[in-house]
């Protein structure tokens, strides 16, 4: 797993065959957001799970339950609740919640289509689910007026559909602690590749009488921390976490989706995480 001084070489071959439908926002990825938003009235429920090992060898399981709704074709809102269980600590802990709002500014087809992301977080210090990475490990411990972390996260999302089967995105991430006033910075960059035709009808590629043909999408994301407003911007591998994560998404039916991923820590202060998600669209 994540060992001091390790060097990672991760060969990855991705083949683009044809487009695939995306669950709005992440596609096959877990941290990176693209410019796609849910259609008005569309709803989604998703359960996400991390099985992780921290740099000191501690193992844990963390979950997030998400409910997403398309307010308009350009405005998507979400509610998320989190919990975790850590080896040796005993029991399961509900750690908090998040409220999220994403706005796509222009119609699809706009070059580097921008999206604006706002999220309010009320989380315990023992929260574990890796929704994003920001800041630095040597940050000054600030005074808090409350026992919980209250954070306003914002993102600038830039996304582009290169073809119907291939999209890329970049996120600039800011996490502002509402108690200490410190803003932590992070990034995510990556892509999605479709491996089966979106909207395939029953029987396509399967002969007469065939059932639903699963749709498959591969994702690749690189994400990490870039320092904070207290001690400055840095990409120093001794104080910032960075990850490379190959992911895959399967649409088992038109509404049911499963995702698998592996976030591999690239620095000594990073973790290694196996990630899963199951979602259903209404």
C-alpha positions as CSV (number, residue, x, y, z in Angstrom):
1,X,0.0,0.0,0.0
2,X,1.2,3.6,0.7
3,X,4.9,3.2,1.8
4,X,7.5,5.8,2.5
5,X,9.7,6.5,-0.5
6,X,7.7,4.4,-2.9
7,X,7.6,5.2,-6.6
8,X,4.6,4.4,-8.6
9,X,4.4,3.5,-12.3
10,X,0.9,2.8,-13.4
11,X,0.5,1.8,-17.1
12,X,-3.0,2.4,-18.3
13,X,-4.5,1.6,-21.7
14,X,-7.9,3.1,-22.6
15,X,-9.7,2.4,-25.8
16,X,-12.5,4.7,-27.2
17,X,-15.2,2.7,-28.9
18,X,-18.4,4.8,-28.8
19,X,-20.5,7.1,-26.5
20,X,-22.1,6.1,-23.2
21,X,-24.6,7.9,-21.1
22,X,-23.2,9.6,-17.9
23,X,-24.7,10.0,-14.6
24,X,-24.6,13.8,-14.4
25,X,-21.6,15.4,-12.8
26,X,-18.8,12.8,-12.4
27,X,-19.2,10.3,-15.2
28,X,-17.0,7.3,-14.2
29,X,-14.9,9.4,-11.7
30,X,-15.4,10.0,-8.0
31,X,-13.7,13.4,-7.3
32,X,-13.6,15.2,-10.6
33,X,-16.8,17.0,-11.7
34,X,-17.4,17.6,-15.4
35,X,-19.8,20.2,-16.9
36,X,-22.8,17.9,-17.3
37,X,-25.8,18.6,-15.1
38,X,-29.0,16.6,-14.5
39,X,-32.1,17.3,-16.6
40,X,-34.9,19.2,-14.9
41,X,-36.8,16.9,-12.6
42,X,-34.3,14.0,-12.8
43,X,-33.4,12.5,-9.5
44,X,-30.6,10.1,-8.4
45,X,-29.8,8.2,-5.2
46,X,-26.3,6.9,-4.8
47,X,-24.4,4.9,-2.1
48,X,-20.6,5.4,-2.2
49,X,-18.1,3.4,-0.3
50,X,-14.3,3.8,0.4
51,X,-12.1,1.0,1.8
52,X,-8.9,2.7,2.7
53,X,-5.5,2.4,4.3
54,X,-3.9,5.5,5.8
55,X,-0.1,6.1,5.6
56,X,0.4,4.6,9.1
57,X,-1.4,1.4,8.1
58,X,-4.8,2.2,9.8
59,X,-7.7,0.7,7.8
60,X,-11.2,2.1,7.6
61,X,-14.4,2.0,5.7
62,X,-16.3,5.2,4.9
63,X,-19.6,5.7,3.2
64,X,-21.6,8.6,1.7
65,X,-25.3,8.6,0.7
66,X,-26.2,11.1,-1.9
67,X,-29.6,12.4,-3.1
68,X,-29.4,14.5,-6.3
69,X,-32.1,16.4,-8.2
70,X,-32.1,18.5,-11.3
71,X,-33.8,21.8,-10.4
72,X,-33.4,23.1,-14.0
73,X,-31.4,21.7,-16.9
74,X,-28.5,23.8,-15.8
75,X,-28.9,23.7,-12.0
76,X,-28.3,20.5,-10.0
77,X,-28.6,20.2,-6.2
78,X,-27.5,17.5,-3.8
79,X,-27.7,16.4,-0.2
80,X,-25.1,14.0,1.2
81,X,-24.6,12.2,4.5
82,X,-21.4,10.5,5.7
83,X,-20.2,7.9,8.1
84,X,-17.2,5.7,8.8
85,X,-15.8,2.9,10.8
86,X,-12.0,2.7,11.6
87,X,-10.1,-0.4,12.6
88,X,-9.3,-0.4,16.4
89,X,-11.7,2.4,17.2
90,X,-14.9,0.4,17.5
91,X,-18.3,1.1,16.2
92,X,-19.7,3.1,13.3
93,X,-19.8,7.0,13.4
94,X,-22.2,9.2,11.4
95,X,-19.8,12.1,10.7
96,X,-22.0,14.8,9.1
97,X,-23.6,16.2,5.9
98,X,-23.0,18.3,2.8
99,X,-25.3,20.5,0.8
100,X,-24.2,21.0,-2.8
101,X,-25.3,23.2,-5.7
102,X,-23.8,23.1,-9.3
103,X,-24.6,25.5,-12.1
104,X,-23.7,25.1,-15.8
105,X,-23.4,28.6,-17.3
106,X,-23.8,27.9,-21.0
107,X,-25.4,25.4,-23.4
108,X,-23.6,22.2,-24.3
109,X,-21.1,22.7,-27.1
110,X,-19.5,25.7,-25.5
111,X,-15.7,25.4,-25.5
112,X,-14.4,24.7,-21.9
113,X,-18.0,25.0,-20.7
114,X,-17.7,26.6,-17.2
115,X,-19.6,25.4,-14.1
116,X,-19.8,27.0,-10.7
117,X,-20.0,24.7,-7.6
118,X,-20.9,25.6,-4.0
119,X,-21.0,23.2,-1.1
120,X,-21.6,23.7,2.6
121,X,-20.0,21.0,4.8
122,X,-20.8,20.3,8.5
123,X,-18.4,17.4,9.3
124,X,-16.8,15.9,12.3
125,X,-13.0,15.7,12.4
126,X,-13.2,11.9,12.1
127,X,-14.9,12.1,8.7
128,X,-13.1,9.8,6.1
129,X,-14.9,9.7,2.8
130,X,-12.6,11.3,0.1
131,X,-14.8,13.8,-1.7
132,X,-11.9,16.1,-2.5
133,X,-8.3,16.8,-1.4
134,X,-7.0,20.3,-0.5
135,X,-4.6,22.1,1.9
136,X,-1.4,20.9,3.3
137,X,-0.4,18.5,6.1
138,X,1.7,21.1,8.0
139,X,-1.0,23.7,8.3
140,X,-1.3,25.7,11.5
141,X,-4.0,24.4,13.8
142,X,-6.6,27.2,14.1
143,X,-9.0,27.9,16.9
144,X,-12.6,26.7,16.4
145,X,-15.7,28.2,17.8
146,X,-17.5,24.8,17.4
147,X,-16.5,21.1,17.7
148,X,-17.5,20.4,14.1
149,X,-15.8,21.6,10.9
150,X,-17.9,24.1,9.0
151,X,-16.5,24.6,5.5
152,X,-17.7,26.4,2.3
153,X,-16.3,24.6,-0.7
154,X,-16.3,26.2,-4.1
155,X,-15.1,24.9,-7.4
156,X,-14.5,26.3,-10.9
157,X,-15.4,23.5,-13.2
158,X,-14.2,23.6,-16.8
159,X,-15.4,20.8,-19.0
160,X,-15.5,19.9,-22.7
161,X,-17.0,17.2,-24.9
162,X,-14.2,16.4,-27.4
163,X,-16.5,13.9,-29.1
164,X,-19.7,12.2,-28.0
165,X,-17.5,9.4,-26.5
166,X,-14.8,11.5,-24.9
167,X,-14.9,14.4,-22.4
168,X,-12.2,16.1,-20.3
169,X,-12.5,18.4,-17.3
170,X,-10.5,20.5,-14.8
171,X,-11.6,21.6,-11.3
172,X,-10.0,24.3,-9.2
173,X,-11.1,23.6,-5.6
174,X,-11.3,26.1,-2.7
175,X,-12.3,25.0,0.9
176,X,-12.8,27.9,3.2
177,X,-13.0,27.1,6.9
178,X,-15.8,29.3,8.4
179,X,-14.2,29.2,11.9
180,X,-10.5,29.7,11.2
181,X,-10.8,31.8,8.0
182,X,-8.2,29.7,6.2
183,X,-8.8,28.6,2.6
184,X,-7.3,25.4,1.4
185,X,-6.7,24.8,-2.3
186,X,-6.8,21.7,-4.4
187,X,-7.3,20.5,-8.0
188,X,-8.7,17.6,-10.0
189,X,-8.2,16.9,-13.7
190,X,-9.2,13.9,-15.9
191,X,-11.3,12.4,-18.6
192,X,-14.0,9.9,-19.4
193,X,-14.0,7.4,-22.3
194,X,-17.1,5.5,-23.5
195,X,-16.8,1.8,-24.3
196,X,-20.3,1.1,-25.5
197,X,-23.0,2.9,-27.3
198,X,-25.2,5.2,-25.3
199,X,-28.9,4.5,-25.5
200,X,-28.4,1.1,-27.0
201,X,-31.8,-0.6,-27.5
202,X,-32.5,-4.0,-26.1
203,X,-31.2,-6.6,-28.5
204,X,-28.4,-4.4,-29.9
205,X,-25.1,-6.3,-30.2
206,X,-26.9,-9.3,-28.7
207,X,-28.9,-10.9,-31.4
208,X,-32.7,-11.4,-31.5
209,X,-34.3,-11.6,-28.1
210,X,-31.3,-10.1,-26.3
211,X,-31.8,-8.2,-23.1
212,X,-30.3,-4.8,-22.0
213,X,-26.7,-4.4,-23.2
214,X,-24.6,-2.9,-20.4
215,X,-23.0,0.4,-21.1
216,X,-19.4,0.9,-19.9
217,X,-17.4,4.1,-19.3
218,X,-13.8,4.3,-18.2
219,X,-12.5,7.3,-16.2
220,X,-9.1,8.5,-15.2
221,X,-8.6,11.3,-12.7
222,X,-5.5,13.0,-11.1
223,X,-6.3,15.0,-8.0
224,X,-4.5,16.5,-5.0
225,X,-3.8,19.4,-2.7
226,X,-2.1,22.8,-3.6
227,X,-1.5,24.4,-0.2
228,X,-3.5,27.1,1.7
229,X,-3.9,30.7,2.4
230,X,-2.1,30.4,5.7
231,X,1.2,28.8,4.7
232,X,1.1,29.3,1.0
233,X,0.8,27.4,-2.3
234,X,2.9,24.3,-2.7
235,X,3.0,20.9,-4.4
236,X,5.7,19.6,-2.1
237,X,5.1,15.8,-1.9
238,X,6.1,15.8,1.8
239,X,3.1,17.9,2.8
240,X,0.5,17.5,0.1
241,X,-1.6,14.5,-0.9
242,X,-1.9,13.5,-4.6
243,X,-3.7,10.6,-6.2
244,X,-4.1,8.9,-9.5
245,X,-7.4,7.0,-9.9
246,X,-8.5,4.7,-12.8
247,X,-12.2,4.1,-12.6
248,X,-15.0,2.2,-14.5
249,X,-18.7,2.7,-14.6
250,X,-21.3,0.1,-15.7
251,X,-24.9,1.0,-16.6
252,X,-26.5,-2.4,-15.8
253,X,-29.9,-1.0,-16.9
254,X,-31.1,2.4,-18.1
255,X,-31.4,3.5,-14.5
256,X,-29.0,1.3,-12.4
257,X,-25.3,2.1,-12.3
258,X,-22.3,0.6,-10.6
259,X,-18.8,2.3,-10.3
260,X,-15.5,0.8,-9.3
261,X,-12.2,2.7,-8.7
262,X,-8.8,2.7,-7.1
263,X,-7.3,5.9,-5.8
264,X,-3.5,5.2,-5.5
265,X,-1.5,7.6,-3.3
266,X,1.4,9.2,-5.1
267,X,3.1,10.8,-2.1
268,X,4.2,9.6,1.4
269,X,1.3,11.5,3.1
270,X,-1.4,10.0,0.8
271,X,-3.6,6.9,1.3
272,X,-4.6,4.0,-0.9
273,X,-8.3,3.5,-1.4
274,X,-10.6,1.0,-3.2
275,X,-13.8,2.8,-4.2
276,X,-17.3,1.6,-5.1
277,X,-20.7,3.2,-5.8
278,X,-24.1,2.1,-6.8
279,X,-26.7,4.5,-8.1
280,X,-30.3,4.6,-9.3
281,X,-31.9,7.3,-11.5
282,X,-35.6,8.2,-11.3
